[in-house]
Amino acid sequence: MKIVWHGHSCFWIESRGVKLLIDPYPDVDDDKIGDVDYILITHEHSDHYGKVELLSRLRDAEVIGPRPVCTMAEEEGVKRIREVRAGETLDLDGVTVRTLLVEHPSSQYPMAYLIKGDRNLLHTGDTYPTPLLRNLGERIDILLVPISGRSTANEMEAAQIIEDLRPRITIPMHYGTYSEGDPEKLRKILMENRIFTLLKVLRPLEEFEV
């Protein structure tokens, strides 16, 4: 599985030859994003929906998201749209995606995506610690978790999510573009509380393969 962080909550992921893009925010450099088969949107806020119309058109990619996202995409003239609800399981050309409801009160329908390909990767979207994640009951190899504390988990709350899910690898997100957040503060909290995970802090456009 190849992972590229494009800043904020935007990730490009390749697994089993399928190329996914998650949450392309308004200021993402679309010229730096390669081929895309599917664009997954966690919720309708502009810092996650951002460049959906442009990238779906330029990459001929199908847009997948909850109803508020699909409504926005339809209004912008996006042609290939798939509406999903929490609890669904999708087969995207051999990669399985499970949709999960998360805790982001300012969104109409906040969603996380559990991507099961070469590895099990969970992109939480914007969320706080919630029993919806704690009771997931899935092995998580790679966790993408917010740390900014701006309408979503801060470092301490991210540590709680990590403790609940026990991922092998954790990549912090949702910081450094529109809001503050300190991966090293998260690392310190994890060490102090003996919460074991490999914390992988990515630089923008850095490729990570696992």
C-alpha positions in Angstrom: 0.0 0.0 0.0 1.4 3.4 -1.0 0.3 6.5 0.9 1.0 10.2 0.0 -0.1 13.0 2.3 -1.1 16.1 0.4 -1.6 18.2 3.6 -4.6 18.7 5.9 -6.7 15.5 5.6 -5.9 14.8 1.9 -4.3 11.5 1.1 -3.6 9.6 -2.1 -3.6 5.9 -1.6 -2.8 3.1 -3.9 -3.7 -0.5 -3.0 -3.9 -3.5 -5.4 -3.5 -1.1 -8.3 -6.6 0.9 -7.3 -5.9 4.7 -6.7 -7.9 6.5 -4.1 -7.9 10.2 -3.2 -9.5 11.3 0.1 -10.7 14.8 1.0 -9.0 17.1 -1.6 -9.1 20.5 0.2 -9.3 23.9 -1.7 -5.6 24.7 -1.6 -4.3 21.2 -2.5 -1.9 21.3 -5.5 -3.9 19.3 -8.0 -0.9 19.2 -10.3 1.0 17.1 -7.8 -1.8 14.5 -7.6 -1.4 11.5 -9.9 -4.0 9.2 -11.4 -7.2 8.7 -9.4 -9.9 6.1 -9.8 -12.1 7.1 -6.9 -12.4 10.3 -4.7 -13.7 9.6 -1.2 -15.1 12.5 0.7 -15.7 12.2 4.5 -18.1 15.1 4.8 -19.4 18.3 3.2 -17.2 21.0 4.8 -15.1 22.9 2.3 -11.7 22.0 3.8 -12.5 18.4 2.8 -14.7 18.8 -0.3 -12.6 21.6 -1.9 -11.5 20.5 -5.3 -13.8 17.6 -5.9 -15.4 19.0 -9.1 -12.0 19.9 -10.7 -10.2 16.6 -9.8 -13.2 14.4 -10.7 -13.2 16.0 -14.2 -9.5 16.1 -14.7 -8.9 12.5 -13.5 -12.2 11.0 -14.7 -12.7 9.7 -11.1 -15.9 8.6 -9.4 -16.9 10.7 -6.4 -18.1 8.7 -3.3 -19.6 10.3 -0.2 -22.6 10.8 2.0 -25.7 12.6 0.7 -24.7 16.2 1.5 -21.5 15.6 -0.5 -23.4 14.1 -3.4 -25.8 17.0 -3.4 -23.0 19.5 -3.7 -21.3 17.4 -6.4 -24.5 17.2 -8.5 -25.0 21.0 -8.2 -21.4 21.4 -9.6 -22.1 19.2 -12.5 -20.1 16.1 -11.4 -21.2 13.2 -13.6 -19.9 10.1 -11.7 -21.3 10.1 -8.1 -22.0 7.3 -5.7 -23.9 8.1 -2.5 -23.1 6.0 0.5 -24.4 5.6 4.0 -22.7 4.5 7.2 -22.5 0.7 7.5 -22.1 0.0 3.8 -19.3 -2.1 2.3 -18.1 -1.2 -1.2 -16.0 -3.3 -3.7 -13.8 -0.9 -5.6 -12.1 -3.1 -8.1 -10.9 -5.5 -5.5 -10.3 -3.0 -2.7 -13.0 -3.1 0.0 -14.2 0.1 1.6 -16.4 0.0 4.7 -18.2 3.3 5.7 -18.5 4.3 9.3 -20.3 7.1 11.1 -18.1 9.3 13.3 -18.5 12.2 15.8 -18.3 15.6 14.1 -21.3 17.6 15.3 -21.0 20.5 12.8 -21.4 18.1 9.9 -24.7 16.7 8.6 -23.3 13.3 8.0 -19.6 12.8 9.0 -18.0 9.6 7.8 -14.9 7.5 8.1 -13.6 5.0 5.6 -12.0 1.7 6.4 -10.0 0.7 3.3 -9.1 -3.0 3.1 -6.6 -3.9 0.4 -2.9 -4.8 1.0 -3.4 -3.5 4.5 -6.3 -2.2 6.6 -6.2 1.6 6.6 -8.7 3.8 8.5 -9.2 7.4 7.6 -11.3 8.8 10.4 -12.4 12.0 8.8 -13.1 14.7 11.4 -14.0 13.0 14.6 -13.7 13.0 18.4 -13.2 9.8 20.4 -16.5 7.9 20.1 -17.8 4.4 20.9 -18.5 4.1 17.2 -14.8 3.7 16.7 -14.0 2.0 20.0 -16.4 -0.8 19.1 -15.2 -1.2 15.5 -13.8 -4.7 16.0 -11.4 -4.6 13.1 -7.6 -4.9 12.9 -6.2 -1.5 11.9 -2.7 -1.5 10.3 -2.6 2.2 9.5 -4.7 4.9 11.2 -5.0 8.5 9.8 -6.2 10.6 12.7 -6.8 14.4 13.2 -4.9 16.3 15.9 -5.7 20.0 15.5 -8.5 20.3 18.0 -10.3 22.6 15.6 -13.8 21.1 15.6 -12.1 17.7 15.8 -9.8 15.7 18.0 -6.8 17.4 19.6 -3.6 15.6 20.5 -4.9 14.2 23.7 -8.2 13.1 22.1 -6.2 11.6 19.2 -4.3 9.5 21.7 -7.6 8.2 23.1 -8.6 7.1 19.6 -5.3 5.4 19.1 -5.7 3.6 22.4 -9.2 2.5 21.5 -8.1 1.2 18.0 -4.5 0.0 18.7 -3.2 0.6 15.2 0.2 -0.7 14.2 1.0 2.6 12.5 -0.5 6.1 13.1 -0.2 9.1 10.7 -1.4 12.4 12.2 -3.4 14.7 9.9 -5.7 17.8 10.0 -2.9 20.2 11.0 -0.4 22.6 9.4 -2.7 23.9 6.7 -5.6 25.7 8.3 -5.0 24.9 11.9 -2.3 24.1 14.5 -1.4 20.7 15.8 1.8 19.2 17.1 2.7 15.6 16.2 5.5 15.7 18.8 3.0 16.6 21.5 1.0 13.5 20.4 4.2 11.4 20.6 4.8 12.6 24.1 1.3 11.8 25.2 1.5 8.3 23.7 4.8 7.7 25.5 3.6 9.0 28.8 0.5 6.8 28.7 2.2 3.8 27.3 0.1 3.7 24.2 2.0 1.7 21.6 1.9 2.6 17.9 4.5 3.6 15.3 3.9 7.3 14.9 4.8 8.2 11.3 4.9 11.9 10.8 4.8 12.6 7.0 6.0 15.7 5.2 3.6 17.0 2.5 4.1 15.0 -0.7 6.2 12.4 1.1 5.4 8.8 -0.1 5.1 6.1 2.5 4.9 2.5 1.5 3.9 -0.3 3.9 
